[in-house]
Amino acid sequence: MGKTLKRGAAFVALARALTAGARGGPSLGARLAALPRMIRATTRGEYDGGLRLALMTAATAYIVSPIDLLPEIPLAVFGLADDAVMVTWLAGAVLAETERFLEWEVRRASVIPGHVVP
């Protein structure tokens, strides 16, 4: 299986994506439009993003879930901090993975299907 997405890489990807407009990287719209294609390619077994998609799905479920590891009411700021970390990680993970997927699509488009001739 491919490399797992690490937390630091997600934060770096988030920082890169925020400055990508000046450097010509994929736009946020292109990245968001790639999400359904990425999910479809992963479920078909064409793309190796299964573990990363599972982690992003779990993070999304945690963020929207009313049950929290650190509840907001009794812990105030600390209760919101875990959600903020998860949102930040999820944003970085989505940006990093969609960039990786878009690069994979470009490489895949340049491959001509057929058989290898010995």
Stockholm file with secondary structure:
# STOCKHOLM 1.0

chainA/1-118         MGKTLKRGAAFVALARALTAGARGGPSLGARLAALPRMIRATTRGEYDGGLRLALMTAATAYIVSPIDLLPEIPLAVFGLADDAVMVTWLAGAVLAETERFLEWEVRRASVIPGHVVP
#=GR chainA/1-118 SS CCCCCCHHHHHHHHHHHHTHHHHTCCCHHHHHHHHHHHHHHHHTTSSSCHHHHHHHHHHHHHHHCSCCSSCHHHHTHHHHHHHHHHHHHHHHHHHHHHHHHHHHHHHHHTCCCSCCCC
#=GC SS_cons         CCCCCCHHHHHHHHHHHHTHHHHTCCCHHHHHHHHHHHHHHHHTTSSSCHHHHHHHHHHHHHHHCSCCSSCHHHHTHHHHHHHHHHHHHHHHHHHHHHHHHHHHHHHHHTCCCSCCCC
//
